[in-house]
Amino acid sequence: MDIKAFKMDGLGNDFVIIDNRKKVTELSKEQIIKICDRNFVGCDQLILIENDENADAHLKFFNSDGGVSDACGNGTRCVADLISKENNNKTIIFTTQSRNLKSEILGNNLVTTEIGNAKTKWNEIPLSDELDTKNLNIKINDLNKNEHFGGTAINVGNPHVVFFVDEIKNFDITKIGPQVENYKIFPEKCNVTIAKVINKNLIKVKVWERGAGLTKACGTAACATAFAGKLNNLTNNNIDIEFETGKLSIYIDEKNSIHMKGPVSDIEEISIKL
């Protein structure tokens, strides 16, 4: 099978995008895992573009483990840029499994997407027990085996837990990430962020993505971290979330809707032989 596809990334958070609007490509879980494998094509997520009568398109997201992801912020921004170049519109509307997403093409490879309102109730995350989502009191250890208790749970289309710490480099996200992702209180697993507040307008982060592992950047994690910062009175409504590869700008409006702005890469056309 020969598949025409696109490769794009947002701050190194990379995607293989397959357009299913004219010709449908049916992929098994095993084939999705193979495409995402860094020894084959390689990407954090695979995205399918499908027809939708009430929007520019419907998006389906798959993690590199082959599992379905309900939301992908950077991926949405990338596909919005792709579709904009096709139809010459600056406003792009997508439907997804969890919510509708509106993107604005700002030029110079900058795209902003309105992710919408965060959910913070225990059954909306979801959690298996009725816990305080502002502080789950989950224990994580730093490299010196000092115990840190915390974790703010936010759902922005997918579940996230954010730990605010004094120094990110003191925590091994590759150990903490999978432990917390698979913690018993998360029936749908979760994305894990270790965050350090630099000031009211800047947070530095490292992210472990559910089903994808360590990632260079994560749009929904940026949104969840910004909202968690506001919830804990640590930050303002305009916040930059800094990854190793660059920053995403998050704005929380008067209706508590979250807007994410950041760069997208140029579009690379690829051919995949399965």
C-alpha positions in Angstrom: 0.0 0.0 0.0 1.3 3.4 -1.1 0.0 6.3 1.0 0.3 10.0 0.2 0.7 12.0 3.4 2.1 15.2 4.9 4.7 15.7 7.7 4.4 18.8 9.9 5.4 19.9 13.4 4.8 22.5 16.0 7.9 23.2 18.0 9.2 19.8 17.2 5.9 18.1 18.2 5.6 16.2 14.9 2.7 14.6 13.0 2.0 12.4 10.0 -1.2 13.8 8.4 -3.3 11.6 6.0 -6.1 13.2 4.0 -9.1 10.8 3.9 -11.6 13.3 2.3 -11.4 12.0 -1.3 -9.7 8.6 -0.9 -10.1 6.7 2.4 -7.1 4.9 3.8 -8.1 2.2 6.3 -5.3 1.7 8.9 -5.0 -1.0 11.5 -3.6 -0.2 15.0 -0.5 -2.1 14.0 0.0 0.0 10.9 -0.5 3.2 12.9 2.2 2.1 15.3 4.5 1.3 12.4 4.0 4.7 10.8 4.7 6.4 14.1 7.8 4.3 14.8 11.0 6.5 14.6 12.7 3.6 12.8 10.1 3.9 10.0 8.5 7.3 9.3 8.3 8.5 12.9 5.9 11.0 14.6 4.3 11.8 17.9 0.8 11.5 16.5 -0.9 10.4 13.3 -3.8 12.6 12.1 -6.6 11.7 9.7 -8.5 14.4 7.9 -12.1 13.4 7.1 -15.1 15.1 5.5 -17.6 17.1 7.7 -20.6 18.9 6.2 -20.7 21.4 9.0 -17.0 22.3 9.2 -13.8 22.5 7.1 -13.0 18.9 8.1 -13.2 16.4 10.9 -9.9 15.4 12.6 -9.0 12.0 14.2 -5.9 11.8 16.3 -3.9 8.6 17.1 -1.0 8.4 19.6 2.2 6.5 18.7 1.0 3.5 20.6 -1.9 3.2 18.2 -4.5 4.5 20.7 -7.0 7.2 20.0 -6.3 10.7 21.3 -9.3 13.0 21.9 -7.4 16.2 21.2 -4.1 17.5 19.9 -3.5 21.3 20.0 -0.3 21.5 17.9 -1.7 19.0 15.4 -4.8 21.0 15.0 -2.8 24.1 14.3 -0.7 22.3 11.7 -3.7 20.9 9.8 -5.4 24.3 10.0 -2.4 25.8 8.2 -2.5 23.0 5.6 -6.3 23.4 4.9 -5.9 27.2 4.8 -3.4 26.9 2.0 -5.9 24.7 0.2 -9.0 26.9 0.5 -7.4 30.3 1.1 -9.5 31.0 4.2 -7.9 32.5 7.3 -10.5 31.0 9.7 -10.6 27.2 9.9 -13.2 25.2 11.8 -12.6 21.5 12.7 -14.8 19.0 14.5 -13.1 16.4 16.7 -14.2 13.6 19.0 -14.2 15.9 22.0 -15.0 19.4 20.8 -15.1 21.8 17.9 -12.0 23.9 17.3 -11.6 27.2 15.6 -8.2 28.3 14.2 -7.0 31.6 12.8 -4.1 31.8 10.4 -2.0 34.8 11.3 0.7 34.6 8.7 4.5 34.0 9.0 3.7 30.3 10.0 1.8 31.5 13.1 -1.5 29.9 13.9 -3.8 30.4 16.9 -6.5 27.8 17.9 -9.2 28.2 20.4 -9.2 25.1 22.5 -12.2 26.1 24.5 -13.1 25.7 28.2 -11.1 23.5 30.5 -12.9 21.0 32.7 -12.0 20.5 36.3 -14.6 18.3 37.9 -13.4 14.9 39.0 -15.7 13.0 36.7 -14.8 15.2 33.7 -11.1 14.5 33.9 -12.1 11.6 34.4 -10.9 10.2 37.8 -12.1 7.0 39.3 -12.7 8.6 42.7 -14.2 11.9 43.8 -10.9 13.8 44.6 -9.8 17.5 44.8 -8.7 18.0 41.2 -6.8 21.2 42.2 -4.5 19.1 44.4 -4.5 15.3 43.8 -1.8 14.9 46.5 0.1 12.5 44.3 3.6 11.8 45.5 6.5 12.2 43.0 10.2 12.0 44.0 13.0 14.2 42.7 16.5 12.9 41.8 17.6 13.2 45.5 14.6 11.1 46.5 12.9 14.1 48.1 9.1 13.7 48.1 6.9 16.2 46.4 3.1 16.0 46.7 0.7 17.7 44.3 -0.9 17.5 40.8 -3.6 19.7 39.4 -5.9 17.8 37.0 -7.3 19.6 33.9 -9.2 18.2 30.9 -8.8 20.3 27.7 -10.2 17.6 25.4 -7.8 15.1 27.0 -6.8 14.5 30.6 -3.7 16.3 32.1 -2.0 16.4 35.4 0.3 19.4 36.2 2.9 19.4 38.9 4.4 22.8 39.9 7.9 22.4 41.2 10.8 24.6 42.2 13.2 23.2 39.6 12.3 21.0 36.6 15.8 19.5 36.2 15.5 17.9 39.6 12.7 15.6 38.3 13.1 12.8 35.8 10.0 13.1 33.6 10.8 9.8 31.8 10.3 8.0 35.2 7.6 10.1 36.7 5.6 10.4 33.4 4.7 6.7 32.9 4.1 6.1 36.6 1.6 8.9 36.9 0.1 8.2 33.4 -0.8 4.7 34.5 -1.8 5.7 38.1 -4.9 3.8 39.3 -7.1 6.9 39.6 -6.9 7.7 35.9 -9.2 5.2 34.0 -8.3 6.8 30.7 -4.7 7.4 31.7 -3.3 11.0 31.6 -0.7 13.4 30.2 1.9 14.5 32.7 3.6 17.9 33.0 6.4 19.1 35.3 6.2 22.9 35.5 8.2 25.7 37.0 6.6 29.2 37.3 9.3 31.7 36.2 7.0 34.7 36.7 3.3 35.6 36.2 3.6 35.4 32.4 6.1 32.5 31.9 6.1 28.8 32.9 8.8 26.3 31.8 7.6 22.7 31.3 8.6 19.2 30.4 5.8 16.9 29.2 5.1 13.2 29.1 2.3 12.5 26.6 -0.2 9.7 27.2 0.4 7.0 24.6 3.3 8.9 23.0 5.9 9.4 25.8 8.4 12.2 26.1 7.6 14.9 23.6 9.4 18.1 22.5 6.2 20.1 22.8 2.5 19.5 23.5 -0.2 22.0 22.8 -2.9 20.7 25.1 -0.3 20.4 27.9 0.5 24.1 27.4 -3.2 24.9 27.7 -3.7 22.7 30.7 -0.6 24.2 32.4 -1.7 27.8 31.8 -5.1 27.1 33.2 -3.7 25.2 36.2 -1.4 28.2 36.8 -4.4 30.6 36.8 -6.4 28.2 39.0 -3.6 28.2 41.6 -3.2 32.0 41.4 0.3 31.6 40.1 -0.1 33.3 36.7 -2.0 35.9 34.7 -4.4 35.3 31.7 -1.6 35.8 29.2 1.0 33.2 29.7 4.0 31.8 27.6 4.6 28.1 28.1 8.3 27.4 27.3 9.4 24.0 26.0 13.1 23.2 25.1 12.2 24.0 21.5 10.4 27.3 22.0 7.3 28.9 23.4 3.5 28.6 22.9 1.5 31.7 23.9 -1.7 31.0 25.9 -4.5 33.5 26.4 -7.5 32.8 28.7 -10.4 35.1 27.8 -13.1 36.5 29.9 -15.3 33.4 29.3 -12.4 31.2 30.5 -11.9 29.9 27.0 -8.3 29.0 26.2 -6.5 30.2 23.0 -3.2 28.8 22.0 -0.8 30.6 19.5 2.4 29.3 18.1 4.5 28.4 15.1 3.9 25.6 12.6 6.5 24.1 10.2 6.4 24.2 6.5 4.4 21.3 4.9 6.4 18.3 3.7 4.7 15.9 1.3 5.7 12.3 1.9 4.9 8.8 0.5 4.5 5.9 2.9 4.9 2.3 1.6 3.1 -0.2 3.9 
